[in-house]
Amino acid sequence: MGPPGIKKRKRGPERPTDNGVDTSKPTAVFQPTEGRTYTLSVALPGSIIANAQSHDLKTSLTGQIARALAVFCVDEVVIFDDGQGKQQKNGYGGHQQYESGEGSYTGYSDPNHFLMHLLSYLETPPHLRKHLFPMHPDLRTAGSLPSLDMPHHLRAYEWCQYREGVTIESLAQSTPRGPTVIEEKGKTGKKRKLSLDTASATTQVDAGFPQKITIPTSVAPNTRVTLKFPTASAPPNLQSFDAVAEAVAPSIPREEAGYYWGYTVRPAASLSTIFTESPYDGGYDLTMGTSERGSPLSSLTSPSSVVPEFRHMLLVFGGVAGLEVAAKADEELTGMGVAKPEELFDYWINLVEGQGSRTIRTEEAVWLGLMGLREVVTSKGKR
């Protein structure tokens, strides 16, 4: 209640500024101009979660990283084990009740899984989460994190030729069709191939519209699928239209139209498996590791820089102890005689020269690295 005798003024809609810009709605909506075949991948250790002392801090840290991935259009995030993710039984007094049994809390017992779980949840469009993510202690405060608001996080009243959905049920038909194989995201965001039985069924998909979408293939219920509608033009009435689409690979919106379509999440058992288990044919053709002992970032962004063009770029961040410790904990690398982690990368870079703080936290380094290399990514990526 305000002071007596003073009436509250109703807040009306925002008015355009002097230059005619309506500031009541965001204007930085992603608008693709052409298809994009190159990808940007980021790798970081799950041990950064173990270093956070409470559940709220672990969740907040994940949210900061997810926001950076979304803002800078990262296509893949790899969570690797650097050997530093030990259980910490202090800081959060109530975590013990979640540490055992199916569906248990993993913020302390398995920080790699915790980070993957939350990143996957945040990347998933909100209208699909209730289908793909059951109630879980890891996610109990995830709803308080800022939205990623990515191009595939569409509202019911927004139209795009591509859309994410979740399968509901299959309906029998009599028209025979051949088998189809597509790539699809699992709950962790990792791509997997699905064989679709198209012999005698269609499938209903919840895509966030009032009505269900039909695809001419049979897919198991509660499976996330990427839809492509026949036309890019919005139907006259989104409440009722010819709701038929086809299921395509999650990379199609990016490759065909240039949309940023979120990130996949992949685990890696060690530093070396980031490279050996790459989902791309031929692996990553441009790799960068970060360290305060590396070359200045400005050496890559100066006019005289000779950074080559790439199709799949990888940027790797270390944890509290750095990538040096991750390399020493990797039995594969030590067996090969790799003594220095910089031997693994095309470029070994220092993100901040003359830093005022003794350390730069990983969640800070992710923002600094992606921001500093933004021009390199957009100018050197092969379309």
C-alpha angles and dihedrals in degrees: 000000000000128000114300117266095026117110121212114239115231114243109236128193118295114266127223116267123242091276092054098254116142105221095183091091131039114262098191093090112154109257114183119213102185141353119286124210100172120090137206120214130188126197126194136160123259089221089087086075091055089054092059109088103211140035092248092053092048091051094045092049091053090049092054091052093046091052091053092049091052098044093051097041099244111184101195135022120195119201108202133186112242094179093252101095098104122161115266114202097187137074100043111063098192102050097093093078089062098046099088138049134029114319091021126163111270103186090105106020097046113012092173091060092044092055093046092047095054095041090052092048093051093048092053115092109256095241091059100048097084089058099043104033119052120202107291135169090235090063101041095112099024090104090070093062121101114266118255089216094196124175092264091052090090126175121230091255095049124092130210129158087236126051141167120240143163124233117247109178143337124242121207120240135172101228111107118222135174125258119275130203122200136166115249138179121248125208091280091052092248115139119244133174118250125198108216117208102219097170101107115349149069126208132226115226130197105219099164096270124120087250130049122253121232123219121188095235137076115247128169116258120267093028119138113232136179112230130206119197121211094248138033091217117094116245116247092251122029090190090067126016142128095292100200125127141152129245113242138174114281089242094061097085089055097042098043104034106012097245118155099236104185131265135287120226120223130180123222123194093211144356093273095052089062084075103031095051098045111147092218124091107253092012124244115340096193120041131178131185124196127224138144085238094058133099118284115276088230089070088071098043100045120106090250092057116126099199105155126231115267144193099200119025124190126198116188126198127193130223130239092303096041134237091295090073091045090055092050091050092052109095092194092057095044089050089054091050096247103158101170125046092216087072088072096060140065089221131024107197141185109216098200123031115208094007114197095215122066091234139025113214118232093243088053092046091054091058093043094047097046092045094047093048097042094106092046091053096048096042101041101038113108111233 
